[in-house]
């Protein structure tokens, strides 16, 4: 079911605010990962503002949905959306990556509320999500575990061990959203290590697959709702392959390898913010 126009406009405004924050944070620290943060904006916006059960005033609520950020370097987005969701004020986000700041370059669950586990070394977030889903099922908690996964980490063997384990244990309470922006640290994923056909690989490992435009809010939402039904019904973990664009929303950043881990300078920030204002 598509969003009402009012809700769609609300979510689009949130996406625009998040993109502004990502740009300002990375500019202020002169470091960070804007490209992969910008590509996942719509995915996390739908999850946090239309799907997940959580209480920002009680981040450890036992019945909460778990959001595992395996691409732990996408911190400008994560910190911005947690502030937007009310976990903290976020009036100090521009201290990002500064000495003593809680907003580290990779997410740290001991420093910022709302983070389920510390990640950053790509390859172990999927394993944690599998463990969380299995643990919630054993504890008979009526919730879901969501995993935001990067495509680059699919080149890690431990990721596929976890993917295999998820189907072995019939984890129908687990939904993975793959941010398929096709670019990693120093090049295109297919040049570094061939990943395609990703859908067939997940299918061979026993997962249910959905594929969407990762920047279409309605498509992302509908796919997540499907996994809420199909996963428990078929006792299968589900993956949503979200086709995205690295640096989405800023024309000179889109599909450019450079912006994986380079911050915009003052002039680039001005250009980018002006571009967002015209949308």
N, C-alpha and C positions, 0 to 999 in steps of 0.2 A: 504494500500500500504506500503510495507516494506521500511525502510530507504536504501539509497544507501550505499555501503560499506564504502565510504569515510565519510558520515555523521555518520554512525554507529560507526566507529572508533573514530570520534571526540567526540561523546557522551560517549563512554566507557572511553576515557581519562579524560573527565570531572568527571565522576563517581569516577574514581580512585583518582583524585585530591581532590574531596570532602571527600572521606573516609580518606585520609591523614590528611586533615584539622580537621575533627571531632576528630580523635585520638589525634592530637597535642593539640587542644584546651582543651579537657577534661583532658589530662595529665597535662597541664600547670596550670590548676586551681585545680587539684586534686578533681574534682567534676563534675557533669553534667550527661547527659543521652546519652551515646554512642549507646546503643543497638537499641533503637527506631529511632535514627537518621540514623544509618547504614541501617536499613530496608527500609527506604523511599527514599534512594538516587536516584534510577532509576525513581521513580515516579515524583519527583520534577525536575529531569534533563530533562525529556521529556517535562514537562509543560513549564519550563523556556527557554529551548533552541530549542524547536521544535513546540510549540503550542501557547502559550499565547501572547496576544497583550499588550505591556507595553513600557514605555519610562523611563529608569533609571535616565534620567536627568530631568524628570518631573513626579515624582511618583504619583501625584494627577491628572494626565490626565483623564478627565472625561470619555473618551471612552475606557479606559483600561479594560482589563479583571481583575476581582478581584480574588485574591488567599487568601483564608481564611485558616490559619493554626490552626485547632482546637486542635491538639496535640501540644500545645504551649511549652512543655518541650523539644521538639526536636530542641532546639536552636542551637546546634553546626552545624547542617545541614542547618538550615534556614539562619543563619548569613553567613555561608560559601557560600551558593548558591547566596545570594544577592550580596555579594562581587564579585563573579564570573560573575554575570550578569551585573555588572557595577554600582550598586547603590552607592557604596563607594569603596575606595581603598582596605580596608581589611588588611592593613599592621599592624593593631593593634589587630587582632583577638585573639592573645594570652593573651590579658588582660581579656578575658572571665571570668565572675563572680568575677572579682576583684573590690574592692571598687572604685567607680567613673567611672567604665567602662560603655559604652553604651550597652555592650553585657551582658544583665542580664540573669539570669538562666531561666526565662520565657519571651517570647517576649513582648516587650513594644513598641507600635506604636509611642510614644512620643520621643523615644530615637534613633530609627533606621529607616531610610527611606526604603520604600518598604513593610512595614508591615501594613496590613489593620486594624487589631484590636488586642488589647492585649488579650492573652489567656494563659491558664495554669491550671486553675481550670476546669478540664474536664467536659464537659456537655453544655457549652454555645456557643462554636464555631459554632455548627450546627444552632442554633437559629440565630446567627448573619448572617450566610450565607443565610439563608432563607429571612431575612429582606433585605439583600443587593440585592438578586435576584429580590425580589418583587419591591424594590425601583428602580432598574435599568429598570425594565419593565414599571413601571409607568412613568418614565422619558423618555421612548422610546429610551434608549441607546442600540445600537446594539453591545452587548458584551456578555460574559459568566462569570458566577461566578463558581469558582472551590473551592472545600472544601477538605482539607486533614484531614481525620478523623481517630482516633485510635479505635481499637476494644474494649479496656477497657471502653471507654466512652459510649458504647452502653448499659452499665449497669446503666446509668443515665436516670431517667424518663424524664427529660427535653429534652434529645436528641430525644426521640420518639415523644414527643409533636411537636418538630420542624419537624421531618420527616413526621408526619401526616399533618402538616400545608403546607409543600411543595407540597404535592399532591393535597390538597384541593384547593390551589391557582394555580394549573397547571403550576408550575414553570419549564417550558421546557428549561430555560436558566441556570439551575443549574446542575452541575455535581459534585458528591461526589466521591472521591477516598478513599476507606477504606483500611488502612494499616493493613491487617489481619495477623499479626505476631504471634498471639495466646498467647502472654506473656504480663502480666501487672506487676505492681509494685512488688508484692510478690508471683507470681505464674502463672500458666497457666489459661487463661481466663475460660476455661471450668470447672476448679476446683473451681474457685471463684464464677462464676455465668454463667450458661449455655447460650450460645449465638446462637448456631446452632439450626435449619438451618437458617443462616442469610439471605440467598437469598430468602427463602420463606417468611421471616418476612418483608423484604423490599417490596417484591411483594404484600403481603397482604395490605401494606400501600400505594399501588398505584404507585410504582416506577418501572422504567425500569432497568433491571439488566444485567451487563456484568461481567464475571469472567475471570481473567488473572493470569499468573505468573508475580508477581509484580517486578521481576528482569529481565524480558525479555523486552528490550526496544521496540522492534517491536510490541509485544502484547499490551503493555501499550498504545503506540501511536495509534494503530488501534482502540482500544476500545474507546479512547478519541474522535477520529474522528467520530466514530459511534454515540456517544452521542450528538455530534454537529448537527447531522442530525435528529436522532430519537427524541431527546428532544423537539425541536420546532415543529416537524411534528406531534407528538402524544400529545403535550402539557403535557409532563410528566417530572418530575425530574428524573435524571439518577444516578445510583450508579455503580461504578466499584469496585468489590471486588477483591483487589489485594493480592493474597496469597504470603506472604513474610516470610523472616527468620530474627528473631531478631539477631542483630550483624552480618548481612550478610557481607561476604568478609574476615572475620577474623576467622579462624577455631576454635580457643579456645573461641570465644565469641558467636558463632552461637548456637541458641536455648538454651542459658543459662540464666536463670532468673537473676542471679547475675548482669549481665551487663545492666540491665534496668537503674540503677542509680549509677553505680560504675565506676570510672575513671581508666584507665590503669596506672600502675606505670611505672617508667622509663624502667625497663627490659621488661615489657609487651608491652610498646610502641615500643621498638626496634624490638621485635619479630613480632609485627603486621605490622610495616612499611616494614620490610624485606619480609614478606609474600606478601604484596601488590606489591612490586617491582618485584616479580617473576611472577606475573600474566600477 
